[in-house]
């Protein structure tokens, strides 16, 4: 069954062009010119992925991203043409699955869409095969998608959950950024360390008593990261 893609951009020519090219690539498409229309359409059409422009009139694309991620389990690729590094970091922190910088090659965007959809499907399959883990004072239940840290329930995004599970299966071992990219995001993301840096920071904010002085996820300068289980108190 063809995957449905929602394209959100205030540039009518870009919307038409993207819709045409995605349809040629075998996708079903819907389009919206504003974040407000996009949120209504997400609820109605239940797309498999949203391509979301950050610089929208009215509600900003980042606000729309926040609302989409808080209400729906739908992957989002955002398009950015301004303040590239800032937009990338903020977008990833809000839960975007990937980003593409304008101007871009349509083939590149299509490749990213396929990669995100493939990864999203693979994550679902992997979670069904994973077993519960108890590592120090952290308990991870893949089936329930739940995490308990030192007796407290912690709410993690799907990517944060995958990252923590990856660390928990390899405690006290240095894992390189490249290895994390392959195991959590997919080989297509090699060369994009910023994705890992942002998610590590966000994960630390949720599982570390003092994120600025991490005890569980340690940085090993020049090598990568190491997960150190903490004793149950």
C-alpha positions as CSV (number, residue, x, y, z in Angstrom):
1,X,0.0,0.0,0.0
2,X,1.4,3.4,-1.0
3,X,2.5,5.6,1.8
4,X,0.7,9.0,2.3
5,X,2.9,12.1,2.6
6,X,1.6,15.5,3.8
7,X,3.5,18.4,2.3
8,X,3.3,21.7,4.3
9,X,4.7,24.8,2.7
10,X,3.4,28.2,1.9
11,X,5.1,28.2,-1.5
12,X,2.4,27.0,-4.0
13,X,4.9,26.2,-6.7
14,X,7.0,24.1,-4.3
15,X,4.0,22.3,-3.0
16,X,2.9,21.4,-6.5
17,X,6.4,20.3,-7.6
18,X,6.9,18.2,-4.5
19,X,3.5,16.6,-4.8
20,X,4.1,15.7,-8.5
21,X,7.6,14.3,-7.8
22,X,6.5,12.3,-4.8
23,X,3.5,10.9,-6.7
24,X,6.0,9.9,-9.5
25,X,8.0,8.1,-6.8
26,X,4.9,6.1,-5.8
27,X,3.6,8.1,-2.8
28,X,0.1,9.4,-2.2
29,X,0.2,13.1,-1.3
30,X,-1.8,15.8,0.4
31,X,-0.7,19.5,0.8
32,X,-1.3,22.3,3.2
33,X,-0.3,26.0,3.0
34,X,-0.3,26.7,6.7
35,X,0.5,25.0,10.0
36,X,-3.1,25.4,11.1
37,X,-4.4,23.6,8.0
38,X,-1.8,21.0,8.4
39,X,-2.8,20.1,11.9
40,X,-6.4,19.7,10.8
41,X,-5.3,17.5,7.9
42,X,-3.1,15.3,10.0
43,X,-6.1,14.5,12.2
44,X,-8.3,13.7,9.1
45,X,-5.9,12.0,6.7
46,X,-3.5,10.3,9.1
47,X,-0.4,10.6,6.9
48,X,2.5,8.2,7.2
49,X,5.0,11.2,7.2
50,X,4.9,15.0,7.2
51,X,7.3,17.2,5.2
52,X,7.0,20.5,7.1
53,X,8.5,23.9,6.2
54,X,9.8,25.8,9.2
55,X,9.2,29.3,7.9
56,X,5.4,29.3,7.7
57,X,3.0,32.3,8.0
58,X,0.9,32.4,11.1
59,X,1.8,29.5,13.3
60,X,5.5,28.8,13.0
61,X,6.6,25.4,11.7
62,X,8.4,24.6,14.9
63,X,5.2,25.2,16.9
64,X,3.4,22.9,14.4
65,X,6.1,20.3,14.8
66,X,5.7,20.4,18.6
67,X,1.9,19.9,18.3
68,X,2.2,17.1,15.8
69,X,4.7,15.2,18.0
70,X,2.6,15.7,21.1
71,X,-0.6,14.4,19.6
72,X,0.4,11.9,16.9
73,X,3.1,9.2,16.4
74,X,4.0,10.4,12.9
75,X,7.5,11.0,11.6
76,X,8.3,14.5,10.4
77,X,11.0,15.8,8.1
78,X,11.4,19.6,8.3
79,X,12.6,22.0,5.6
80,X,14.6,25.0,6.7
81,X,16.1,27.9,4.8
82,X,17.1,30.2,7.7
83,X,19.6,30.0,10.6
84,X,20.4,26.5,9.5
85,X,22.3,25.2,12.5
86,X,19.8,26.7,15.0
87,X,16.8,25.3,13.1
88,X,18.4,21.9,12.9
89,X,19.1,21.7,16.7
90,X,15.7,23.1,17.8
91,X,13.8,20.9,15.3
92,X,15.6,17.8,16.4
93,X,15.0,18.7,20.1
94,X,11.3,19.0,19.4
95,X,11.2,15.6,17.8
96,X,11.8,16.0,14.1
97,X,13.1,12.8,12.5
98,X,15.2,14.5,9.9
99,X,15.8,17.9,8.1
100,X,16.6,19.1,4.6
101,X,18.0,22.5,3.9
102,X,16.6,24.7,1.1
103,X,17.5,24.7,-1.7
104,X,17.5,20.9,-2.1
105,X,17.5,18.2,-4.7
106,X,14.1,16.4,-4.8
107,X,15.9,13.1,-5.1
108,X,17.7,13.8,-1.9
109,X,14.4,14.6,-0.1
110,X,12.8,11.4,-1.5
111,X,15.8,9.4,-0.3
112,X,15.4,10.9,3.2
113,X,11.6,10.2,3.2
114,X,12.3,6.5,2.3
115,X,15.0,6.3,4.9
116,X,12.8,7.7,7.7
117,X,9.8,5.5,6.7
118,X,12.1,2.4,6.6
119,X,13.6,3.3,10.0
120,X,10.2,3.9,11.5
121,X,9.0,0.5,10.3
122,X,12.3,-1.2,11.4
123,X,12.0,0.3,14.9
124,X,8.5,-1.2,15.3
125,X,9.7,-4.6,14.2
126,X,12.7,-4.5,16.5
127,X,10.7,-3.4,19.5
128,X,8.5,-6.5,19.2
129,X,11.7,-8.7,19.4
130,X,13.3,-6.8,22.3
131,X,13.1,-8.1,25.9
132,X,12.8,-6.1,29.1
133,X,16.1,-4.8,30.5
134,X,17.1,-4.0,34.1
135,X,20.4,-2.2,34.1
136,X,21.4,-0.8,37.5
137,X,18.5,1.5,38.6
138,X,16.9,1.7,35.1
139,X,14.2,-0.6,33.9
140,X,13.2,-0.6,30.2
141,X,10.1,-2.4,28.9
142,X,10.1,-2.3,25.0
143,X,6.6,-3.8,24.7
144,X,5.0,-1.1,26.9
145,X,7.5,1.5,25.7
146,X,8.1,2.5,29.3
147,X,11.3,3.5,31.2
148,X,11.7,3.7,35.0
149,X,14.7,5.5,36.4
150,X,15.5,5.2,40.1
151,X,11.8,4.5,40.8
152,X,10.4,7.3,38.7
153,X,8.7,6.8,35.3
154,X,10.3,8.8,32.5
155,X,8.6,9.7,29.3
156,X,10.9,9.3,26.2
157,X,10.4,9.9,22.6
158,X,10.7,6.9,20.3
159,X,14.3,7.9,19.2
160,X,15.3,8.6,22.8
161,X,14.0,5.2,23.8
162,X,15.9,3.5,21.0
163,X,19.1,5.3,22.1
164,X,18.7,4.4,25.7
165,X,18.0,0.8,24.9
166,X,21.1,0.7,22.7
167,X,23.2,2.0,25.5
168,X,21.6,-0.4,28.0
169,X,22.4,-3.5,25.9
170,X,26.1,-2.4,25.9
171,X,26.8,-1.1,29.4
172,X,30.3,0.0,30.3
173,X,31.4,-0.1,26.7
174,X,32.5,2.8,24.6
175,X,30.1,3.3,21.6
176,X,31.2,5.6,18.8
177,X,29.0,8.3,17.3
178,X,29.1,6.4,14.0
179,X,28.0,3.2,15.6
180,X,25.1,5.0,17.4
181,X,24.0,6.5,14.1
182,X,23.9,3.1,12.3
183,X,22.2,1.3,15.2
184,X,19.6,3.9,16.1
185,X,19.1,6.0,12.9
186,X,20.4,3.9,10.1
187,X,23.5,3.9,7.9
188,X,22.0,6.7,5.8
189,X,22.8,9.1,8.6
190,X,26.6,8.5,8.8
191,X,28.3,11.9,8.7
192,X,25.5,13.7,10.7
193,X,26.9,13.6,14.3
194,X,24.7,16.6,15.3
195,X,21.7,14.2,15.4
196,X,23.4,12.1,18.1
197,X,24.7,15.2,20.1
198,X,21.2,16.7,20.3
199,X,19.5,13.4,21.4
200,X,22.2,12.6,23.9
201,X,21.8,16.1,25.5
202,X,18.0,15.6,25.6
203,X,18.2,12.1,27.0
204,X,20.6,13.3,29.7
205,X,18.0,16.0,30.7
206,X,15.5,13.2,31.4
207,X,17.6,10.5,33.1
208,X,20.4,12.3,34.8
209,X,20.0,14.0,38.2
210,X,22.4,16.7,37.0
211,X,22.5,16.8,33.2
212,X,25.5,19.1,33.1
213,X,27.4,16.5,35.2
214,X,26.2,13.2,33.8
215,X,26.7,10.0,35.7
216,X,25.0,7.5,33.4
217,X,25.9,8.6,29.8
218,X,29.5,9.7,29.9
219,X,31.4,11.4,27.1
220,X,34.7,9.7,26.2
221,X,36.6,12.5,24.5
222,X,37.7,11.6,21.0
223,X,36.0,8.2,21.1
224,X,32.3,8.3,21.8
225,X,30.0,7.6,24.7
226,X,29.7,5.1,27.5
227,X,26.7,4.0,29.5
228,X,27.5,3.4,33.2
229,X,24.7,1.7,35.2
230,X,24.0,3.2,38.7
231,X,23.5,1.1,41.7
232,X,19.9,0.8,43.0
233,X,19.5,3.1,46.0
